[in-house]
Amino acid sequence: MATPNTNSHAMKHALSQQGRTPSQSQGAAATPPVSTPFSAAHAAFSPHGPRSSPQQVKKSPATTGTLAANSQSNAALNFDSPSTVAAFNALQIGGGLDLGLQGLNALGKNENEFAKKLDDVLEKLKRVKGLVSEQGLERLAKGHGFEVFWEGTVGASSKKTLFIGGSALELSIAFSSPHIVESATLLYPESSDIVKKYAEGASKILTENLQLAPQQSFLTKEMDDFARNFESIANLEKLGDGQNLNLHEAVVGIYESLVRLHDWETNSARKDPTFAGKDDTWLEKQVMCSKSGVPAMNRRDAVGLTIDYWIDNHLKPMLQSPSPTKEQRGTVKGTIRAIRIGCAPLPMTSMVGPVRISEKWIGEEVEKVPLPGELTNGPVINWLEPDSTFIVNDQTKAGDQAPYSGPRLPQVAFQAIFEPPVPIPLSIWELIEGQGCGLPPLPPTTTLSSYDALIFPLRPTPGYDPMEARQISCLKTIITPAPGPVAGSPRKAGILRVTHENVLLVYKPIYGRVLSDVAFSHPQQIISILPYIRQYTLLRKLLETSFKEDKEDAKPSVVKSSTTDDSKGKKIIKKSNFDDFSDFMETKDVAKPKPPRIDVTLMVHPMPRLQLVFPLKDRTADIVLEIRPNGVIHIVSQNVLGSDNAASANTNIKTPEGLARKLEVCENLNTFCEFIRSHF
């Protein structure tokens, strides 16, 4: 080591250079970086770029001791350099020649977690389609492999049109400004007439997806709805273009057959004596929820074929249109549950057959006479098997050197997408596979979840077993008609808010999966599984409406407080007598009554059952009900009516079937239990 300079002039010069870089110090030579085997250690293990090298570690009182200690422990290497010592310290290398790389494990783990988070952010950004604009729509079309060209100058103030071309479709989007869309027109010039007649309806939906709503700014107009419909069309185009196949005709052919089936079922329902006096809207709901569903082409905000198979509260008097807005459908809290029909690559792990282009999936006579000895449960549908569709390679596209291949089957299958997805147990999953449908292979049981965890997710903990018993508790407030005079109310009867303490017990869980999409080769396969989809759709609704916590105050009230203005413009709150009584009951000196407890036990195998236990006057009600296919409820046992099925004076329900019908109408466990508590 060099002997320190004790010259006073030199000391002053050294102090004057503190805090400056070598470029700032005149006459100071730049120190070359020390190159060691460890100087790029961080950069070598970073998946997203280099990190700070050891030379960037500044000497400070906090690091001096650490560097000195490590310098002593690595004395055998005789690297008299702070950069080398810092590298040893970062990699946690011991003294002497002990080159343990324990530090690299922690370093790689942190970098992998950061990379994973970054990838998650990028994936979420990909799902954001952005705002409606000329560049955004052009980018979306090119991203799906379409050819685009403009008529007019892009970005100019004059009107212009974006043309998007495919092998079987043409889409033109007219702009009045870079962010304002006037219209969208979809054409199928190479398709048959059955496809062309539905192009106008699709154009109308696409135009609504792109145009501004009243009083809406173009700065808030997103193109998510348009992108969802455009991607559905583009998927059919891409799958068919590579195989010289018009999949738009294949989907429309299924629709034509299902429409004839729906019309026949609706006419049969009108002839049913039990439906006498019902209007067409009510009949359509019953066909939707108990028969083959309601097929629709370009209805509401969805371009293409959808099958509506369930509508909430379908037995209640109709208060709204059976075709609600897009905010009311496609979600768990929505009104209509539907299946979107499209196409997907032919799965190699199942026995699903390829697509067939035909309109004759059902015979001219929809119902056929059953064969002798054939077991039937209602009318027998006259399903047909259309001829296979073969394709031949297009030599003009394949090129002169492409080998000629004869007719072959398409490598595409029909696909049914459930909106929203439906949690089902593995027994129903296997039943759907038994119908010839294609489903993803089951993962190992170590990664499966229980059926109840699919509806009420929980965070797995170390040693978590999905087969363990589980209990869920929550407070649920409902609004129910008051059976008689209510204290504090000027009316003889009113609406009462009642709070229940709900407890769900799952003592024997079973494995389950979420059914999101199914590959199929014949529409009969989808129609045949609808009863089981409705069965678990109703079960899910009953559980969610009773065991998801309410944010509202559970305070019962009948007459709400009113607000008026005095002469000075100040707000004056007028409280009712019942509000004053509620405030008095909330004081510390008076104990609030404990809400009644409703215990619900869930049993899913072999048939979904719910056992309801709740207080009923001076006894305890115990009802076991079973949810059967098509959402039909059957009372297995009950102690409400008694052995003679005697009815209460407050209701005309006299049989277990009447109790089951009450729950089918209200579709709410708390409303059902409160009805029994107030009428029996």
C-alpha positions in Angstrom: 0.0 0.0 0.0 1.2 3.5 -0.7 2.1 5.8 2.2 -0.5 8.5 2.7 0.7 12.0 1.7 0.9 14.2 4.8 1.6 17.4 2.9 -0.9 20.1 3.9 -1.2 21.5 0.4 -2.0 18.1 -0.9 -4.6 17.6 1.9 -6.3 20.8 1.0 -6.3 19.9 -2.7 -7.8 16.5 -1.8 -10.6 18.0 0.3 -11.4 20.5 -2.5 -12.1 17.6 -4.9 -14.6 15.8 -2.6 -18.0 15.1 -4.2 -16.7 15.6 -7.8 -16.4 13.1 -10.6 -13.1 12.5 -12.4 -14.4 14.5 -15.3 -15.0 17.5 -13.0 -11.5 17.3 -11.5 -8.9 18.8 -13.8 -5.8 16.8 -14.1 -7.3 13.7 -12.4 -6.8 10.6 -14.4 -9.9 8.4 -14.7 -9.7 5.1 -12.8 -10.3 2.1 -15.1 -13.0 -0.2 -14.0 -11.8 -3.4 -12.2 -12.8 -6.4 -14.2 -13.5 -9.5 -12.1 -15.3 -12.7 -12.8 -18.1 -11.5 -10.6 -18.6 -7.9 -12.0 -21.4 -9.1 -14.2 -22.9 -11.5 -11.8 -26.2 -9.7 -11.4 -26.6 -9.0 -15.2 -26.0 -12.7 -16.0 -28.9 -13.8 -13.9 -31.4 -11.0 -14.7 -34.1 -12.0 -17.3 -35.0 -8.4 -18.0 -31.6 -6.6 -18.3 -28.4 -5.9 -16.4 -28.3 -4.7 -12.8 -25.8 -2.5 -10.9 -22.3 -3.9 -10.9 -20.1 -4.1 -7.8 -18.2 -1.0 -9.0 -21.3 1.1 -8.3 -21.2 0.2 -4.6 -19.9 3.4 -2.9 -17.8 3.4 0.2 -19.6 4.5 3.2 -19.5 4.0 7.0 -22.3 1.4 6.5 -20.3 -0.7 4.0 -16.8 -0.1 5.3 -17.1 -2.7 8.1 -18.7 -5.2 5.8 -16.0 -4.8 3.2 -13.3 -5.1 5.8 -14.7 -8.2 7.3 -15.1 -9.9 3.9 -11.6 -8.7 2.9 -10.2 -10.6 5.9 -12.3 -13.7 5.2 -11.1 -13.8 1.6 -7.5 -13.1 2.4 -6.5 -16.4 0.9 -7.5 -15.1 -2.5 -5.4 -11.9 -2.0 -7.8 -9.7 -4.0 -7.0 -6.3 -2.6 -9.9 -4.6 -4.4 -13.2 -3.2 -2.9 -15.0 -4.3 -6.0 -13.9 -7.9 -5.6 -14.9 -7.9 -1.9 -18.3 -6.4 -2.8 -18.8 -9.2 -5.4 -18.0 -11.8 -2.8 -20.4 -10.2 -0.3 -23.2 -10.0 -2.9 -22.8 -13.7 -3.8 -22.3 -14.8 -0.1 -19.1 -16.6 -0.9 -17.2 -17.8 2.2 -13.6 -17.4 3.1 -10.7 -19.0 1.3 -11.7 -21.0 -1.7 -15.3 -21.7 -0.4 -17.1 -20.6 -3.5 -20.6 -21.5 -2.2 -23.4 -20.1 -4.5 -26.2 -19.9 -1.9 -26.7 -16.3 -2.8 -27.5 -17.1 -6.4 -30.6 -19.0 -5.4 -32.1 -16.0 -3.6 -31.0 -13.7 -6.4 -32.7 -15.8 -9.1 -35.8 -16.2 -7.0 -36.3 -12.5 -6.7 -35.7 -11.9 -10.4 -38.1 -14.7 -11.4 -40.8 -13.2 -9.2 -40.2 -9.8 -10.8 -40.3 -11.3 -14.3 -43.6 -13.1 -13.5 -45.2 -10.0 -12.2 -44.0 -8.1 -15.3 -45.5 -10.8 -17.5 -48.8 -10.6 -15.7 -48.9 -6.8 -16.2 -48.2 -7.2 -19.9 -50.8 -9.9 -20.2 -53.4 -7.6 -18.7 -52.4 -4.8 -21.0 -52.9 -7.0 -24.0 -56.6 -7.6 -22.9 -57.2 -3.8 -22.9 -58.2 -3.0 -26.5 -58.1 0.7 -26.1 -60.3 3.5 -27.5 -62.1 3.6 -30.8 -59.8 5.2 -33.3 -58.6 4.8 -36.9 -55.2 3.4 -35.7 -56.8 1.2 -33.1 -59.2 -0.6 -35.5 -56.5 -1.0 -38.1 -54.1 -2.5 -35.5 -56.9 -4.9 -34.4 -57.6 -6.1 -37.9 -53.9 -6.6 -38.8 -53.4 -8.4 -35.5 -55.9 -11.1 -36.7 -54.2 -11.4 -40.1 -56.7 -9.4 -42.2 -55.8 -7.3 -45.1 -56.7 -3.6 -44.7 -56.7 -0.5 -46.9 -58.1 3.0 -46.6 -60.2 5.1 -48.9 -59.2 8.6 -48.0 -56.3 10.1 -46.0 -55.7 8.6 -42.6 -55.7 11.2 -39.9 -57.2 13.9 -42.1 -60.4 15.8 -41.2 -62.3 14.5 -44.3 -64.4 11.4 -44.2 -62.6 8.1 -44.9 -63.4 4.4 -44.8 -61.4 1.4 -43.5 -61.8 -1.8 -45.6 -61.1 -5.1 -43.9 -61.0 -8.1 -46.2 -60.9 -11.9 -45.6 -61.6 -15.0 -47.7 -65.3 -15.0 -46.9 -66.1 -11.6 -45.5 -65.7 -7.9 -46.1 -66.0 -5.3 -43.4 -66.1 -1.5 -44.1 -66.0 1.0 -41.3 -66.8 4.7 -42.2 -65.2 7.5 -40.1 -66.4 11.1 -40.0 -63.3 12.0 -37.9 -60.3 10.0 -36.6 -62.4 8.9 -33.5 -66.0 9.1 -34.7 -67.5 6.1 -36.5 -70.5 6.6 -38.7 -71.3 3.0 -39.7 -69.9 -0.5 -40.0 -71.1 -2.8 -42.8 -70.4 -6.6 -42.9 -70.8 -8.5 -46.1 -70.4 -12.2 -47.0 -69.9 -12.0 -50.8 -68.8 -15.6 -51.3 -71.3 -17.3 -48.9 -74.7 -18.7 -49.6 -78.0 -16.8 -49.2 -78.7 -18.3 -45.7 -75.5 -16.5 -44.5 -76.1 -13.2 -46.4 -79.5 -12.7 -44.9 -78.0 -12.3 -41.4 -75.3 -9.9 -42.4 -77.5 -6.8 -41.8 -78.2 -7.8 -38.2 -74.4 -8.3 -37.6 -73.7 -4.9 -39.2 -76.1 -3.2 -36.9 -74.5 -4.7 -33.7 -71.0 -3.8 -34.9 -72.1 -0.2 -35.6 -73.6 0.1 -32.1 -70.3 -1.2 -30.6 -68.4 1.6 -32.3 -70.7 4.6 -32.2 -70.8 7.0 -29.3 -73.7 6.8 -26.9 -75.7 10.0 -26.3 -73.7 12.6 -24.4 -70.6 10.4 -24.6 -67.1 11.7 -25.4 -64.8 9.9 -27.8 -62.2 10.0 -25.0 -64.2 7.4 -23.2 -65.4 5.2 -26.0 -63.7 1.8 -25.7 -63.8 -0.8 -28.4 -63.9 -3.9 -26.1 -67.4 -4.9 -27.2 -66.5 -4.5 -30.9 -63.2 -6.5 -30.3 -65.1 -9.4 -28.7 -67.5 -9.7 -31.7 -64.8 -9.1 -34.2 -62.6 -11.8 -32.7 -65.5 -14.2 -32.9 -65.9 -13.5 -36.6 -62.1 -13.5 -37.2 -61.8 -16.9 -35.5 -64.2 -18.5 -38.0 -62.3 -16.8 -40.8 -58.9 -17.9 -39.8 -59.9 -21.5 -39.1 -61.7 -21.8 -42.4 -59.2 -19.9 -44.6 -56.4 -22.3 -44.1 -58.6 -25.3 -45.1 -60.7 -23.6 -47.8 -63.8 -24.0 -45.6 -66.7 -21.6 -45.0 -67.4 -22.0 -41.3 -69.9 -19.1 -41.3 -72.2 -21.5 -43.2 -71.6 -24.3 -40.8 -72.7 -22.2 -37.8 -75.8 -20.8 -39.6 -76.8 -24.3 -40.6 -77.0 -25.3 -36.9 -79.1 -22.2 -36.2 -81.6 -23.0 -39.0 -82.2 -26.5 -37.5 -82.5 -25.3 -33.9 -85.0 -22.6 -34.9 -87.3 -25.2 -36.3 -86.9 -27.3 -33.1 -87.7 -24.2 -31.0 -90.8 -23.3 -33.0 -92.1 -26.9 -32.7 -91.5 -26.9 -28.9 -93.2 -23.5 -28.5 -96.3 -24.6 -30.5 -96.5 -27.8 -28.4 -96.4 -25.7 -25.2 -99.3 -23.7 -26.4 -101.3 -26.9 -26.7 -100.4 -28.0 -23.1 -103.5 -27.5 -20.8 -101.3 -26.6 -17.9 -100.1 -23.5 -19.9 -103.6 -22.4 -20.8 -104.1 -18.6 -20.6 -100.3 -17.8 -20.6 -98.9 -15.2 -23.0 -96.2 -15.8 -25.5 -93.5 -14.2 -23.4 -94.2 -16.6 -20.5 -94.2 -19.6 -22.8 -90.9 -18.6 -24.3 -89.3 -18.5 -20.8 -90.6 -22.0 -20.0 -89.3 -23.4 -23.3 -85.9 -21.6 -22.6 -85.6 -23.1 -19.1 -87.0 -26.6 -19.7 -86.6 -27.5 -23.4 -83.9 -26.9 -26.0 -83.4 -23.2 -25.2 -83.9 -20.2 -27.4 -81.5 -20.0 -30.4 -80.7 -16.5 -31.6 -78.6 -15.1 -34.4 -77.2 -11.6 -33.9 -79.3 -10.8 -30.9 -78.6 -8.1 -28.3 -74.9 -7.3 -28.4 -73.6 -10.7 -29.6 -72.7 -11.3 -33.3 -73.2 -14.9 -34.2 -75.2 -17.8 -32.8 -76.2 -18.0 -29.1 -78.5 -20.4 -27.3 -80.3 -18.9 -24.2 -80.9 -21.7 -21.8 -81.8 -20.1 -18.5 -83.3 -16.8 -17.2 -83.4 -16.0 -13.5 -86.8 -16.0 -11.8 -88.5 -17.4 -14.9 -91.6 -18.4 -12.9 -92.2 -14.9 -11.6 -94.5 -12.5 -13.5 -92.5 -10.9 -16.3 -91.4 -7.4 -15.3 -88.9 -6.8 -18.1 -88.2 -7.9 -21.7 -86.9 -11.4 -22.2 -84.0 -9.8 -24.2 -82.3 -7.5 -21.6 -79.4 -5.2 -22.3 -75.8 -6.3 -22.3 -75.3 -5.1 -18.7 -77.9 -7.7 -17.6 -76.5 -10.8 -19.3 -73.4 -12.8 -19.3 -72.5 -12.3 -15.6 -73.3 -14.2 -12.5 -75.7 -11.4 -11.4 -77.2 -11.2 -14.9 -80.6 -12.3 -16.1 -79.9 -14.6 -19.0 -77.4 -17.5 -19.2 -76.4 -18.3 -22.8 -74.1 -20.5 -24.9 -72.1 -19.0 -27.8 -71.6 -21.4 -30.7 -68.4 -21.1 -32.8 -65.6 -23.3 -34.0 -62.2 -24.4 -32.6 -59.3 -26.6 -33.8 -60.2 -30.3 -33.7 -59.1 -31.7 -30.3 -56.7 -34.6 -30.6 -57.4 -36.0 -27.1 -61.1 -36.8 -27.7 -63.4 -38.6 -30.1 -65.1 -35.4 -31.3 -65.9 -35.5 -35.0 -65.1 -32.6 -37.5 -67.6 -29.9 -38.5 -70.2 -30.6 -41.1 -71.8 -27.9 -43.3 -75.5 -28.7 -43.4 -78.9 -27.3 -42.5 -80.5 -30.7 -42.0 -79.6 -31.7 -38.5 -83.3 -32.3 -37.8 -85.8 -34.0 -40.1 -88.8 -32.2 -41.7 -90.9 -33.9 -39.0 -89.4 -32.7 -35.8 -90.9 -35.5 -33.7 -90.6 -39.1 -34.7 -92.3 -42.3 -33.5 -90.2 -44.2 -30.9 -88.9 -47.6 -31.8 -90.5 -50.7 -30.2 -89.1 -51.2 -26.8 -87.3 -47.8 -26.8 -87.4 -46.1 -23.4 -88.6 -42.5 -23.8 -89.0 -39.6 -21.4 -91.2 -37.3 -23.5 -91.3 -36.7 -27.3 -88.5 -38.2 -29.4 -86.7 -35.6 -31.6 -86.0 -36.7 -35.2 -82.2 -35.9 -35.2 -80.4 -36.6 -38.4 -76.8 -37.3 -39.3 -75.7 -35.1 -42.2 -73.1 -36.3 -44.7 -69.4 -35.5 -43.9 -67.9 -32.4 -45.3 -64.6 -33.0 -47.3 -62.2 -30.3 -48.3 -59.6 -30.2 -51.1 -56.4 -28.1 -50.9 -56.5 -25.0 -53.1 -53.7 -25.5 -55.5 -53.6 -21.8 -56.4 -52.8 -21.0 -52.8 -50.6 -23.9 -52.1 -48.3 -23.3 -55.1 -47.0 -25.4 -57.9 -44.6 -27.4 -55.8 -47.2 -28.4 -53.2 -48.1 -32.1 -53.4 -51.6 -32.8 -54.3 -53.8 -34.4 -51.7 -57.2 -35.8 -52.1 -60.4 -35.0 -50.2 -59.9 -35.0 -46.4 -61.9 -34.2 -43.3 -61.6 -30.7 -41.8 -59.4 -30.3 -38.7 -62.1 -28.1 -37.1 -64.8 -28.9 -34.6 -67.8 -27.0 -33.3 -67.4 -25.2 -30.0 -69.9 -24.1 -27.3 -68.7 -21.3 -24.9 -70.7 -20.9 -21.7 -71.5 -17.3 -20.7 -70.8 -17.3 -17.8 -68.8 -20.5 -17.0 -70.6 -23.1 -14.9 -69.0 -24.9 -11.9 -69.9 -28.6 -12.0 -68.8 -31.7 -10.0 -66.6 -34.3 -11.7 -69.5 -36.7 -12.1 -71.2 -34.2 -14.5 -67.9 -33.6 -16.2 -67.6 -37.3 -17.0 -71.2 -37.4 -18.0 -70.6 -34.7 -20.6 -67.6 -36.6 -21.9 -69.8 -39.6 -22.2 -72.1 -37.7 -24.5 -69.2 -37.5 -27.0 -68.2 -33.9 -26.2 -64.6 -32.8 -26.0 -63.3 -31.4 -22.7 -59.8 -30.5 -21.5 -58.0 -33.5 -19.8 -58.3 -33.5 -16.1 -55.2 -32.3 -14.1 -53.8 -34.3 -11.2 -56.0 -34.5 -8.1 -53.4 -32.5 -6.2 -54.3 -29.4 -8.3 -58.1 -29.9 -8.3 -60.5 -27.8 -6.2 -63.6 -28.8 -4.4 -66.9 -27.9 -5.9 -67.7 -25.4 -3.1 -64.3 -23.7 -3.5 -65.2 -23.0 -7.2 -68.2 -20.9 -6.0 -66.7 -19.5 -2.8 -62.9 -19.3 -3.5 -60.5 -19.6 -0.6 -56.8 -19.1 -0.3 -54.9 -22.4 -0.1 -52.7 -22.7 3.0 -49.9 -25.2 3.7 -51.4 -28.6 4.1 -54.6 -27.5 2.5 -56.9 -30.5 1.6 -59.8 -29.7 -0.7 -61.6 -32.7 0.8 -61.8 -31.1 4.3 -65.1 -30.1 5.7 -65.8 -26.4 5.4 -68.1 -23.9 7.1 -69.2 -20.4 5.7 -71.1 -17.9 7.7 -72.6 -14.5 6.8 -75.4 -12.1 7.6 -78.0 -11.7 4.9 -80.7 -9.1 4.7 -83.8 -9.6 2.6 -86.9 -7.6 1.9 -90.1 -9.4 2.5 -93.8 -8.4 2.8 -94.8 -7.8 6.4 -97.5 -10.3 7.2 -99.5 -7.9 9.5 -99.5 -4.5 11.1 -96.0 -3.1 11.7 -95.1 -1.1 14.8 -94.5 2.5 13.9 -95.9 2.3 10.5 -99.1 4.3 9.5 -100.1 1.5 7.2 -101.6 -1.8 8.2 -99.0 -3.8 6.3 -95.7 -2.9 4.6 -92.3 -4.1 3.5 -90.0 -5.4 6.2 -86.2 -5.8 6.0 -85.2 -9.0 7.9 -81.7 -10.2 8.7 -80.7 -13.8 8.9 -77.5 -15.5 10.1 -76.7 -18.0 7.4 -74.3 -20.9 8.0 -73.3 -23.2 5.2 -71.7 -26.6 6.1 -70.0 -28.7 3.5 -69.1 -31.8 5.4 -68.3 -34.1 2.5 -66.8 -32.0 -0.4 -66.2 -33.5 -3.8 -63.9 -32.4 -6.6 -65.3 -30.0 -9.3 -64.3 -28.2 -12.4 -65.4 -25.0 -14.1 -67.1 -25.7 -17.5 -66.2 -22.9 -19.8 -66.3 -24.4 -23.3 -67.1 -27.8 -24.9 -66.1 -29.2 -28.3 -68.9 -31.1 -30.1 -69.8 -32.5 -33.5 -73.6 -32.5 -33.4 -76.0 -30.0 -31.8 -77.9 -32.9 -30.2 -74.9 -33.2 -27.8 -75.4 -29.6 -26.5 -79.2 -30.0 -26.2 -78.8 -33.2 -24.2 -76.5 -31.6 -21.5 -78.7 -28.5 -21.0 -80.8 -30.1 -18.1 -77.6 -30.7 -16.1 -76.3 -27.2 -16.8 -79.6 -25.7 -15.6 -79.4 -28.0 -12.5 -76.1 -26.6 -11.3 -76.9 -23.1 -12.5 -79.8 -22.9 -10.1 -77.7 -24.5 -7.3 -75.1 -21.9 -7.8 -77.6 -19.1 -7.6 -79.2 -20.4 -4.4 -75.8 -20.6 -2.7 -74.5 -17.2 -3.9 -77.7 -15.3 -3.0 -77.5 -16.7 0.5 -73.8 -16.7 1.4 -72.4 -13.6 -0.1 -72.2 -10.8 2.5 -74.4 -7.8 2.2 -72.9 -4.3 2.6 -76.2 -2.8 3.5 -77.2 -2.0 7.0 -79.2 -4.8 8.6 -81.5 -2.4 10.5 -85.1 -3.3 9.8 -87.3 -0.5 8.7 -90.6 0.1 7.0 -91.0 3.8 6.5 -87.9 5.7 5.3 -86.9 9.1 6.6 -87.8 12.0 4.4 -85.8 15.1 3.6 -87.3 18.6 3.0 -86.0 22.2 2.6 -86.7 25.0 5.0 -87.1 28.6 4.1 -83.3 29.1 4.3 -82.6 26.3 2.0 -81.2 24.0 4.7 -81.9 20.2 4.7 -84.3 19.0 7.4 -84.5 15.3 8.0 -87.9 14.1 9.3 -87.7 10.8 11.1 -90.6 8.4 11.4 -91.7 6.8 14.6 -90.2 3.5 13.6 -86.8 5.3 13.0 -87.0 6.7 16.5 -87.8 3.3 17.9 -84.8 1.8 15.9 -82.5 4.4 17.3 -83.7 3.6 20.8 -83.1 -0.1 20.3 -79.5 0.6 19.2 -78.6 2.2 22.5 -76.1 0.4 24.7 -78.7 -0.2 27.5 -81.0 -2.3 25.3 -79.8 -5.6 23.7 -80.6 -6.1 20.1 -82.4 -9.3 19.2 -80.2 -11.9 17.7 -81.1 -12.7 14.0 -82.5 -16.1 13.4 -79.9 -18.7 12.3 -80.4 -20.7 9.1 -78.2 -23.8 8.9 -77.7 -25.1 5.3 -75.9 -28.4 4.6 -74.7 -28.9 1.1 -74.5 -32.4 -0.4 -73.6 -32.7 -4.1 -73.2 -36.4 -4.8 -75.0 -38.3 -6.2 -77.7 -35.5 -6.5 -77.3 -32.0 -5.2 -79.2 -31.6 -2.0 -79.7 -28.9 0.6 -80.8 -29.4 4.2 -82.4 -26.3 5.8 -82.6 -26.1 9.6 -84.1 -22.9 11.1 -86.3 -21.8 14.1 -90.0 -21.9 13.5 -92.0 -20.5 16.4 -91.7 -23.1 19.3 -90.0 -25.8 17.2 -87.2 -26.3 14.6 -88.0 -26.6 10.9 -86.0 -29.3 9.0 -86.4 -29.5 5.3 -84.3 -31.6 2.8 -84.7 -30.6 -0.8 -83.2 -32.0 -4.0 -82.3 -30.0 -7.1 -83.0 -32.1 -10.2 -82.2 -31.6 -13.9 -83.7 -28.5 -15.5 -83.8 -26.8 -12.1 -86.7 -28.8 -10.8 -86.9 -28.8 -6.9 -88.1 -31.9 -5.1 -88.8 -31.9 -1.3 -87.3 -35.1 0.1 -88.4 -34.6 3.7 -89.9 -31.9 5.8 -91.6 -31.3 9.2 -93.4 -28.1 8.3 -96.7 -29.4 7.1 -97.0 -32.3 9.5 -98.1 -35.8 8.9 -101.5 -34.8 7.6 -100.0 -32.0 5.4 -102.2 -29.5 7.1 -101.9 -26.0 5.7 -101.6 -22.9 7.7 -104.4 -20.4 7.8 -102.0 -17.8 6.3 -101.3 -19.8 3.1 -102.9 -22.2 0.7 -99.8 -24.5 0.4 -100.9 -27.9 1.5 -98.4 -30.3 -0.1 -94.6 -30.7 -0.3 -94.9 -30.0 -4.0 -96.4 -26.6 -3.1 -93.3 -25.9 -0.9 -91.0 -26.9 -3.7 -92.9 -24.6 -6.1 -92.5 -21.7 -3.8 -88.7 -22.1 -3.8 -88.7 -22.5 -7.6 -90.5 -19.2 -7.9 -88.5 -17.1 -5.5 -85.1 -18.8 -6.1 -83.8 -17.6 -2.7 -83.3 -19.6 0.4 -83.7 -16.7 2.8 -87.0 -15.6 1.2 -88.2 -19.2 1.3 -87.3 -19.7 5.0 -88.8 -16.4 6.0 -92.0 -17.2 4.1 -92.3 -20.4 6.1 -91.5 -18.6 9.4 -94.2 -16.0 8.8 -96.9 -18.3 7.4 -96.6 -21.5 9.4 
